[in-house]
Amino acid sequence: MPLPFRVADEAGLGSKLVEEVQVSVNEEATDKPKTGEEGAFELPEGDFEDGMLGISEEDSIQALRTTLALEEHFCDEDFPADNTTIFFSERTDADIAWKRPFELVDEPQLFIDGASRRDVVQGCLGDCWFLSSCAAVARKSKLIERVVPPEQPLFGDGYTGLVVCHFWRFGEWVTVCIDDRLPTKDGVLMFARSADASEFWVALVEKAYAKLHGTYEALEGGQSMDAMVDLTGGLAERYDMEDTENLKKLYTHLLKSSRNGAFITCSRKGDWRNATKADEHGLVEGHAYTVSGVARVKHEEHGTVNLIRVRNPWASGDEWNGKWSDTDSLWSGVPEEQRQKLGVNSLSDGEFWMSYDDFCEQFEEVSVCTIGPDFDNDGTVDHVGQVDDDDDDGCNVLIGVMQEHRRSNRSIGVKMLQIAFFLYKTDDPDRRLPVTHFYYNYEDGTSGTYINFREVLSRADLVPGHYVIIPATFLPDSPGYFMVRVYSPKPFQLKKLPD
């Protein structure tokens, strides 16, 4: 009920008893949606410990290189070439042969003509969420080459069998060291591979990512937005079609984001048990795809049409067969010059165009990752730390709160808490807000519903002043580590308040 308290009157001559209306709070929580490719076995979850699973120190890697004998090939004892590397469950497979790239092809390479989305081909592992992200990020070879440094020979002079990869994990780039032995059956890679049999960056980056997660099997089911952040260190947001009020505005956002170099993925609803074949539309249930293009075309009869280009990481003939598919007659109404520009006649297997309306009907969500902050959500990465003299009233600030997610144990996953954060204005920037503050003041910003995502983001239009960011869990007594990321086009100071 409202609590009475005493305040000064307007004339400052005394005081009077008034009744403050108490703020009503409706806190809700939800679980992150399933991707549809979760494995048959669920990894048990536990509390975060040290988070060093799969991570190597640069000094130790250099020591490994110097201790290898001439023509000796590195064998990773922490991620051995056996079933314990593939499975966390009790599953086994006796028909797996571990082969190094030079045992599969002559003169293997990490990269052949750089990286491309068309390199990525999914194997029999349900990690399309990761591979669709690899294909998205591969539009910028330099970013993939930061993850997999290209100066690592796979045969001949300088070859050691040791491969180093880098991933962004909880605020820092970490190093993962693996050997280049890969699981095969009948001489063919079991899991991810490149379209060119002599190129191995896809297979090796998947193995390194599996080491961070403990096993290959642990990669079954995940969030594309997490994978894109791990590959870039950027900021990723997810948009659910059913919860998006203005789908037209979302298309404009996707169009501008694509033009400005963002990385985009999408996924479909469905059961992973049915994800072994395409449906009547040529699409796969419970499957993640790469959005490789967004474009508007002028059609001679239908006028302006909004299109989306999508790529299936299976890189097979399983692709959309409806309107605007590869051989659809609608393309005849588009000028040849525009068709050439969109590459309609040169699409690889598994890549296709479709109308945005069909896209919204067929796909459940779309995730967008940018290297830097997009304060106003207009698809353009904005500058940070530059004073805007034309707007002294305030600015848009982007805030992210990430919970600790690095794995500590091969057989135990990190428990993901339902998290959110709240932003309150304060007159005293040196102390925490008292409990009574929350009774009578609404927040100035919030990430929304509590959810067990790894990171939650929100934008807020703020006037100059002091604000308190409060990360929170939905359930009480749920301690955990978290990281706050704040971006503003104007200078600001960020500090931790004393306990």
Secondary structure, DSSP 8 states (H G I E B T S, - for coil): ---EEEEE-TTSS-EEEEE---------EE-----S---SS---EE------TT-B-HHHHHHHHHHS-TT-----TTS-SSHHHH-SSS---TT-EEE-HHHHSSS-BS-SSS--GGGEE--SSS-HHHHHHHHHHTTSHHHHHHHS-S---SSSTT--SEEEEEEEETTEEEEEEEE--EEEETTEESS-EESSTTB-HHHHHHHHHHHHHSSSGGGSS--HHHHHHHHHS-EEEEEEGGG-S-HHHHHHHHHHHHHTT-EEEEE----GGGTTSB-TTS-BTT-EEEEEEEEEEEETTTEEEEEEEEE-TT-SS----STTSTT-GGGGGS-HHHHHHHTGGG--TTEEEEEHHHHHHH-SEEEEEESS--TTSSS----SS---TT--S-EEEEEEEEE-----BTTBEE----EEEEEEEES-TTS---HHHHHH---SEE--SEE--SEEEEEEEE-SSEEEEEEEESSSS----EEEEEE-SS---------
